[in-house]
Amino acid sequence: MVVISQRHEKAGFQNSVKSSLVKGVWTGMQREIGIREEGREPIWLRDLRRMVDSIPQNQLIGIRNRALLVVGWAGAMRRSEIVSLNVVDLTFTREGLVILLRKSKTDQAGEGQEIALPYGSHPFTDNCS
């Protein structure tokens, strides 16, 4: 509906999406079929461990990939958030790691958000960084 609305306005037509008829139909459809979005299945810890175990540990790229997987999982980060990280966005403290997310799907304005990840007590988490 957003795309239809934008196209109508750009072409100079009256935006029918804002009409009470269209709004009423949309509300009825939402009531009938619901508005819950289907998300993806999360990666569970046992799956993460299997993924990390399959990555070579003796190469720099393998160490990087393992760290990205563990940090992304521990911070509950989206793929787009992980790939946007830069070294300057990481602050190592005595307690763990603080990650600055400069922008995300839920922060389109780019206010930024800090995610704190305490050091792990399990060899799995400590050896992956």
N, C-alpha and C positions, 0 to 999 in steps of 0.2 A: 504494500500500500504506500510505503514511503517513496518508492521508485515511481509509481504511477503519479503520485502527488507532485513530485519534483519535475517529472516530464511535462505534466500539464502546465505547471507554472512557467517553466522555461519556454514552452511553445506559445505562451500567452493565452492559454485557455483557462476557463473557470475551473477551479480545483473542486471536482465533484467528490473527492474523498472526504472533504470537510462538510459535506451536506448531511443533514439529519437522517436522510434515508440510508446512506451508506454507513453512517455511524450506527444506526439501529440494526442493520443487517450484520455488521461486524460484531456488535455486542451479543446478538443472538447466536452467532456462530461460536463465539467464545463460550457462551453458556452451554451450548449443545455438545461441543467436542472438547472443551477445556483449553487451557492456555499453557499447560505445563510443557516445558521444553525437555526433550530427551537429551541427556548428557552422555558423555562417554564413560565407560567403565574405568574406575581409577586403577592405577598400578598398585598392587599390594606389595608389602615388604618382601614376601618370598619371591615374587616375580622380579622385583628390583634386584634382589641378591643374585638371582640367576642371570639377569642381564649383565650386571657388573662382573660376575665371575667369568662371563664369556668374552670379556674384553681383555686383550693382552696388557699385562702390567709392566712389561719391560721396555715399552716405547713411550715417548713423551705424549704422542697423540692418544694413546690408550689411557694414560694417567689423566689427561685432560677430559676425555670422554667419560671416564668413571666419575670424576669430580662433578662434571656437569649433570650427570644423571642423579647423583646423590644430593647435590645442592638443590636441583630443581624439584626433586621429590620431597626433600625435607622442608622446603619453603612453599610447597604446594603451588608451584609456579606454572604458568602457561608456557607453551613452546616459544611464543613470541617474546615473552619476558626473559626467558633464558638466553635466546640468541641476541637480545639487545644489550646484554651485560658487557661492560668493559672493566678492565682491571681497576680503574679509578672508582668504580662503583662498589668496590669491596673494601671493608675496613675490618682488619683482624684485631680482636681484642683479647684480653685474658680469658674472657668467658666464652668466646666463640667468634662467629662471623656476623657482620652486619652488612646487608646488601641494600643498596639504594636502587629502587626501581624508579627510573625517571618518568616512565609512561607505561600505561597498561590499558587493557580493554575497559577496565572500570575507572580509569583515570585518563581520559582523553585530553584533558587540559594540561596534563603534565605537571601536576602539583608535586608529584613524587611521593614515594612511600618507602619506609625502611622496614626490612624484614630481618629479625634477629634469629640466628641459628646457633644455639649453644653447642659446644663441643660434645660429641657423643661419648658414651662410656663403653661402647661395643667396638671390638676391633674392626668390624665391618665398616663402620662409619669413619673411624679414625684413620684407617689405612687407605681410604679412597681419596683423601684430599692431598 
